[in-house]
Amino acid sequence: MKEQSPEMRMHSALTPKIQRLMFEFRGYSFQTMQHRHPGPLLFCGDPHGQWQHIIDAALESHARAVILLGDLEPARPLHIELEAIWERVWFIHGNHDTDHAGNFDNVWHPEVSERQLHGRVVTLPCGTRIAGLGGVFRGAVWYPKDQQAPKFRNREDHARVTPHQDRWQGSVHLKHWSSIYPDEVEQLATLQADILITHEAPGYHEHGFKALDTLARRMGVRMTVHGHQHDNIDSSAKWDAQGFQSFGVGLRGVMAVDGFDDFLGSVERSSHGHTPTHERDPFEGMPGSFELSVLKSEN
């Protein structure tokens, strides 16, 4: 492994097990391995219609999965914008994806629905279980911070009282297709996952929500990753109390998680048929650098 530069060292050692590295993209490639996409999981902060940096990062790192954290705003259907890497893409929606009909049509396009993670858990080919909760909390539906009962439990209840002229596709107003409803959270809480991705931030963040902490703990996740806030605050001091590790990815940022099986520790994974016991150094013998925030598990 190459010696770290001062810029790399200043972001190191968030915990004894995690090392976070931030450095510039100048070209990076993994050595040839048996698997077609042996690289990291990439978590992509709000792209707001910009895609080339995501495509470049996925191709250069041989990413095993590319996970979009909302506020996509594609000018064309999402599978067309990301055609070069589409087989690896998963996503949730953000609040801006219901700003207008064009955004909605390109994010809720029937060709991309199988890659939408909102409200479900998907097991990636590597065995990692990813759960998704898209959208935002809104006072007109449910705003957990105000300590008041939700106004609507689900979209169907909300649609019943929405005037016909305001309905979108026979349901709630277009804006509320990106509102979070309590029943969605409750349904997700019955599932188990390794990583929970959300558009909203969990409780560590000044503008986050403790309700997402509760969700993460009920699902047994080890990590949460969010967008929306356009920042990546170090929340490591709160991880023990939270019961999980939390990360934000900034505006058009990319965070890479490598060796997630080792990151999970000694948890048995039936989909793998083994318990990981060691970590492959993702940087060993590899030239160059890339503009990613890399989470790297340590023994």
N, C-alpha and C positions, 0 to 999 in steps of 0.2 A: 504493500500500500504506500502511495506517495506521501511524503511528509506534508502536513497541513500548512497552508499559508496562514498568516496572521488573521486574514479575513475569515477563514474557515474556523480557526480556533476560537474566535470571539463568540461563536454561536454554539460551542460545544458543551456537552455534559449537562443537559437539562436535568437528567437523573442518572444514577449509575447504569441504568439499562439503555438509555436513549441518547443518541448523539444527533444533534441537529446541525446540518451544514448548509450554508447559503453561499453560492458562488456563481460566477458568470458563465453563460453558455458560449462555448467556443468549439463545440463539436465533441461528441462523446459516443462511444459504442461499446456494447458488451461483447465479450469473446464468444465465439461460436459455442453453442450448447445444444443438447439434444432437443429441447423444447423449442417450438417455433418462436414463442414470445417469452423468454426467460427473465425479462426485466422486472422492474418494480410496479407497484400500483401507483398510478398518477391521480391525484386529486386536484381538480382545476377550479380555481376561484372564478367568480362571476365574469364570464367572457364578454358579455354585452355586445355580441355580434362579431367579435374578433376570434379567428380560429387558427391562423397559421402557426402561432407559437405553440398551440396544443398539438397540432399535427407534427410539427418538428420535434417536439419533446418526445412524443410517443414513438416516432420512427427512430430517433437517435438512441433512445434508451431501451428499445425493444420492449416497451411496457406490456405487461400481461393484461392490464385493464386500464381504461381511461374513464374517470368518474367525474362528472360535471355537477357542480354544486348549486345550480340554479342561476336565474337572470341570464338566460342564454341569448334571447333576442336574435335568433337567426333570420337572415334575410330570405333564405330559402328553407325548405324542409330540412330538418336537422340531419337526416341521413345523407342528404346531398352535400351539405356543408362539410361533413366529416367523412365523406365517402372513402378516403384513403385509409382510414383507420376504423371504420364503422363496426367491424366485427368485434372490436375491443371496447366499444363505448357503452357506458351506462350513465343515467342522468336522473336528476330531479328538477322540478320547475321552481322558479322564484317568483316574487311578486311582480316584477316587470314583464314576465312572460304572459301576463293578462292585461297589459296596458292597452292593447288594441288587437283587432281581429287578425292582423297579419302575424303577430307574434304567436297568438294562440294557434292558428292554423299550422304553423311550422313546428310547434312543439308538441301539439296534440295530434299530429298527422298520423293516420292509421299505419303508415309504414314504420313508425318509430315506437309504437306503443309497447312492444315487447322489451324495449330497453329502458322503459320508465320504471324507476325503483320506488316511486312514491307508494307508501302503504304496504310494502311487501319486503320479503327477504329473498335474495338470490344468492345461490352458492356459485362462486366463480370456478372455472376449471381448476384453479390451484387449490380449491377447497375452502377459501375464505368466504365467510357468510356476510354479505353486505345488506343492510337495511336502509330504507330511505323514507324521509318525511319532507316533502316539498312544501313551498308556500310560507306564509307568515300568519301570525296571530293578528286579528283585527277586532276592534271593539264592537263592531256591528255583529260579530259572530261569537267570539270568545277571546278574551284578553286575560290570561291567568294572573297577571300582576294586579289587577283591580280587585281580586278576591271576591268577585261576584259570579253568580251562576252563569253558565253560558246562555246566550240568547237562543242559540240553535244547537242541537246535538249533531246534526248531520246536514248534508246538502239538500236532501229530500225535504226535510222539515222547512228549511229556508226557502226552497223553491215554491212551496205551497203558498207562502205569503208574499212572494215576489210578483208584482204586477206583470201581466202577460207581455206588455210592451217592453219591459225591462229584462226579460228572460233571455238567456243566451243558450241556444240549442235546447230550448225547452226546459231549462233548469234555472239556476240562480243567475244574477247579473254577471257579466263577463269577469269583472274584477274578482268576484268571490270564488271563481274557479281556482284561485291561488290562495284562498283563505284556509286556515287549518280548523277543522271541526273536531270536537272532542271524541266522537265515535271513531274517527280515523286513528287517533292516538291510542285509544283503548284497544282497538283491534290489533294494532302493531305491537302493543305491550304483551300480547299473548304469545308472541313469537320470540325466538332466540337468535342472536347474531353475534358476530365478532366485532363488526364496525357499524356504527350508525351514522349516516350522513344526513344533515339537515341544512335547510337554507338559513333559518334562524339560528342564533347562537344559544348554547346552553347557559346555565346560571353563572359560570365564572366571569362572563363578560358583563360589562356595565349595562349593556342593552340586551342582555340575554334573559333566558327564562328557566327558572328552577323546574318547571314542568318537564323540560327536556332532560334534566338530570334524573328525575324520577323515571322517565321512560327508559333512559339508558340503563339504569340499574335493574329495572324490571326485565329488560331484555338480556341482561348479562353481558353487555358489550364491554370490550376492553378499551375501545377508542371511539371518540366522536370527532367528526370533521364537519365544519360548516363554512358557508360563504357569507353573503349579505352585508357584513360589516366592513368589508374591504380592508381588513387588517389581519395580522397574525401575532397576536399578543401571546407572550409566554405565560401560560397558566399552570406550569408544573408545580408551583407551591400548593395548589389546591387539589392535585390529583388524588392524594391519599384520602382526603375527606370526601371527595366526590365518589370515589370508587371506580373511576375510569380516567383515562387520559383524554384530554381535549385539545383540539387544534383548530385554528381558523386559517383560511387561505385567503390571501389578499386579492384585490382587484386584478384580474387576468394573471394571477399567480398560479404556480404549479408546485405541488408538494408531492414528493415521491416517498413511498414507504417500501423498503426493500426487506426481504427476509421476514415477512410477517408471521410465518409459522414459528420462527424462533422468538419473535416478539411476543407471541402468545404463551411462551414458556413451554411447560411440559403437558399441556392439555392434549388429551387423546383426540384424534381426528379420524373418525371412521372412514371418511372419504379418502384419506391418505393411506390408511392401513398401518400407520406408524406414528411414533411420537418423535418430533424433531429433537435432535440432541446437539447440534452444532450449527454454526452460521457460516455461510459462504461470504467472504469479504467482497462486496459488490464493486470495489474500486481496484482490487488487486490486478496489476498488469494492464490497467486501462488508461490510455492517455487522455489528456484534455479535461475539460470541466463543463458543467452545464448549469443553467440558471434554474435550479430546482432546490427546494428545501427538502433535504433527504433525512428521513428517520431511519436510523440504522440500529438494530438491536445488538446488544453486546452480551457476551457470556459473563 
